[in-house]
Structure formats: C-alpha cells, structure tokens
C-alpha cells in the first residue's frame, strides 16, 4: 500500500479540466442529483447547489413528488423531476449522485442499482448515504461513507475501523471497485493500491449537511470531466479548505454547511 498525503503540491499532478473562455454550459457537463425525502429535503439541495458551485454546467435534480416544487423554487437553476420521469435523464448525465437525504433501507440501494444500469457507460456514479450499499454496481464509481456506513457495508465493528482506516478504505476499494472516500477526522481516499490521506479540515466541518456538500462537489467536478480519483481528491481538499476559511472568518465551530458552498468557486473554479 502506498500512503500519500493530500496536499496542494500533490493536486498539481491531478489537474482539473479547465473550461475554455468561449465554452458553453454543455461543455462543463450535466450533473444529476437523486435523493431527498419529506423529512430531509435540505440534504439534496445542499448537494445539488454544491455541484453548481463546483462548476457543473447543468444541474438536474430527482426527488420525491412531495418535495419537487419546493426544491424547484429553492434551486431555480435546476431542472427538477420526480418518479419515473427521472429515468429519462440518466442516459444523458455526465455524472450522477444518488443518496443525499434518502431514507435508509433496501429500497434506496435497489433504486441506486436500477438507476446505475440506465446510466451512460462513460458517466461517473457517486453513491452517498442511503445509496452506499449499492457499491460495486459499476466500476466508475465514487462512494463517500463515514466510519459507521463503511462498518455496515463491510460488516465490521466501528471500533476495529477507527485504528485501521487506510487499510479498510483500501480493502473497500478492492472489494467494490472505484474510489472510496472514507470520511473521518483524517479522510482516506483509496483506489487501486494507493491511499491518500487528508487531515487539513477543521472541527467545524463536523456539522449537519457537511457530507452532503462534499458529495455534491464530487458530482460537480465529475460532470466537468474529472476522472473519479481526481474528482475525489479535489473535492476532499476543497471541502476541507472551505472549512478552514470559514473557521478563520466565522468561528472555529458554528458555521453552516450551506456556507461552504460560497467558498468553492475560489477553490475549484479554475
């Protein structure tokens, strides 16, 4: 196993796609975000807006019918669909995020697997929260579990993971394929035989909606054309850097996940 520290100098080896000055929104790709529930409607909104702040050209959101109109009003930049209508947008999306705000259970994983099969072969799938159990459904995938979610996915005890996070992330990448972003105070990004670690965030990032924002950055960068590992590395770094900026300006704790989004264009809007 190669253990590497995620730093700005390392990121220079993983350049983001740079849009041309005369480019169109189509050139920056379509990000489709699927999830939400009446109990947690804000989660998918955070993810969706993060995708735009990360530079995706077009945003589409798939949500339950009950919250479609409120989400559409809250995100006027997006196309909003619900029910079976969502299926028609899967093939044309450059990156698809499934999971934020969805109710945990077998139905979420089943929906994620069904949607994954309808995607374009060269699109990237990002699985977060309730959709993480669908890991392994396709190769070009990024999963973003925290320690509790990876423990359930791999049937481990959480205490056994806490001292072995790089090894567990690497094992998950080998077992399910794709890129694993194991979120913790030191986040591990694993793929192939490599693990990248990032501990440059702030305690203020441990707040409601923070993970939804991170997943949204990944889908936004993926829509722009970044490969799964590049999207994951930049997303973790940008998320942590945004938290540090807010810690200095707002306070060590108490800033909101929605405030992270305004920091993103300065970090990845290049």
N, C-alpha and C positions, 0 to 999 in steps of 0.2 A: 504493500500500500504506500502510495506517495501522498504525504500530508503537506499541503501548501497553505500558506496564509493569504487570505484575500486582501489585497492592498491595491491602491491606485496604480502602482507600477505593474502589478500583475494584470490588471484590467487592460492595460495598453496592448497586451497580447491577444485580447479578445475585443476588437473594435466593434462598436455598434454600426449598423447600416446608417449611412449619412444621406438624408434626403437631398435631392437636388433643389436648388433655389427655384427652379421653374417646375418642380414636381407638383403632382395633384394629390388629393386625399386618397385616391385609389393606389397611388404608389406607396403609401405608408400602410396599406393593408386594412383588412376588416377584422376587428376583434368582436367575438360573440361571447357574451357572458350569460350563463344559465344558472338559475338558482332562485333564492328568495323564498319567503313564506310570510303569511299574515303576521306571525309572531315576531319575525326578524326581517322586516323589509329593508332596513338600512344597510345590511351587510352587502347585498348585491349592488346597492347604489354606490357604496364606497369602492368596491372592486371595479365597477364599470367606469366611474369617473377617474380612477387611477389609471385605467387603460388609456383614456384620452390624454391625461396629463403626462403619460409616458411616451406619447407621440403617435398612437394609432390613428390612422386616417378616418376610419369609420367605426362607429360603435353600434352594436346591436345587442339587445337585452331580451332574454327569455325568462318570463316569470309566471307564477300562477295568475289566473284570470282576476282573482280578487284584488291584486295589487298592481295590475297593469296600468291603469290610469294614473294613480298617484306616482308611480315610478316614471311614467312618461312625462308628467308635469315637472317632477324633480330633476329629470335629465332631458331637457328639451333638445339636446344634441343627438339623442339616440333614437333608433328605431326600436320599438317595443312590441314584442309578440308574446302570445301565450298559447298553451295547448299544443295541438298537432301542427299548428302553423309554424312553430319553431323549427320543425324538421326541414322546411324548405330553405332555411338559411344556413344549414350546416355545411353543405357541399361547397358553398362559395366563401366561407370564412377562412381566413389565413391562420387564425388561432382561436381556440375555443376553451374557455374556462368554465368548469362545472363544479358547483358545490356551495358557494357562499350563501349562507342563510337558509339552506335547505334543511328539512327535518331529517335527523339521523335515522337510518334504518335500511333494510334491504331494498326498499323501493328506490332510494336515492342511487344506490350502486347499480341497480338494474337499469334505471334511466340513463345513467352515465355510460354504461356499456352499449346501450342501444344507440345513443347519440354518437358515440365514438365510431361505431360501424358505418354511420352515414356521412362521416367527415371525408374531406378530400385526403388522398393518400399523403400529400406533402404538407398538410397542416399540422400544427402543434396542438396537443391536448394538454391542458393544465387541470389537475384534479386537486380540489381543496375541500377540507372539512368533511361533510357527509358523503362526498363522492370519492374519497380516498380509497375505500375498499374495492373500487373498480380498477385499481392499479394493476398493470400487466395486460391491459386490454389492447394496447398498441405500443410500438417501440418509441415513437417520437412523442414522449410524454414527460411532463414535469409534475411531480407530486410535492405538496407542501405541508407535511404533517408536523404537529408538535409532538412532544415526547409521548403524551398519552395516546395520541392517534397511531403513532408508529408501534406502540406496545400492543394495541388492539389488533392492528393489521398483521403483526408478526407473531402474535400470541406470546409476548414476553411480559415479564414483570417490569413495571416502570423503574423500580429501584435498580434492576440489573442494567438498564439502559443508561442511566444517568452518568455512570463512570466509563461508559464504552460507546459514546455517541458516534465517533467517527467510524468505528467498526460496524455498528448497527446500520448506519447510513449506507456504508459500502455494501453490506450484505443485502440491504433492501434494493439497492440499485442492481445488484447481480441477480436477485430473485425476480424482480418485476421489470427490469429494463428501464431505459430512460434516465432521467435525472431526479435525484431525491434531494429536497431541501428540508433538512431536519431542523426545525426551529427550536432554539433554546437560548440561554444566555451567551453561549458560543454556538452559532449556527453552523451546521455542516452541510456542504453541497457535495454530493457524491455522484460519480458516473464512471463506468469502466473500472480502472484500478486507481483512480485519483479521488482524493477528498480535499476540499478547500474549506478552510475554517475562517469564520468572521466573528470577532468579538468587539467590534468598534461601535456598537449601537449605544443605547442609553436605557436606564431603568424605566424611563418614561414611555418606552415602546411597549411595555407590558400593560396594555390598556385595551379596552373593548374596541374591536374593529381594526386593530393593527394588522392582524393576519389577513383580513380581507383586502386591505390596502396592498399588502405585499403580493398577494395572488394577482391582483389587478395590474400591478406593474409588470409581472411576468407575462401576462397575456398581451399587454400593450406592446412590449418590446418584441415579443414573438410575432405579433401582427406586422410589425415594421420589417421583419425579415431576419431577426437574430435567431441563430440556432438555439436549441434548448439549453445547452450549457451556458452560452454567452448570455442569454436572457436571464437565467437563474443567477449567475454571478453578479451581473449589473443590478438586478433587482434587489438582491440582499444588500449590496453595498449602498445603493441609493436610498433604500428604506432606512438603513442604519444611519446614513449621513443626514437624512432629513430629520431623524430623531435627535441627533446631536445638535443640529442647528436650532431646533425648537427648544431643546434643553437650555441652550445659552440665552435665547431670546425671551422665552416664556417662563421657563422654570424647569427644574430637574424632573418633576412629575407634574401632572395636571394638564398637559396639552392633549389635544384630541386627535384621534386617528384622521379625522377629516382635514386637519391642519397639515398633515404630512403631504397631502396632495399638491398644495400650492408650492412646495419646495421642489417638486420633481422636475419641472422644465429646466431649472438651472443645473440639475444634476445629470439628466439623460436627454435633454432636448438639444442634442448636437447633430 
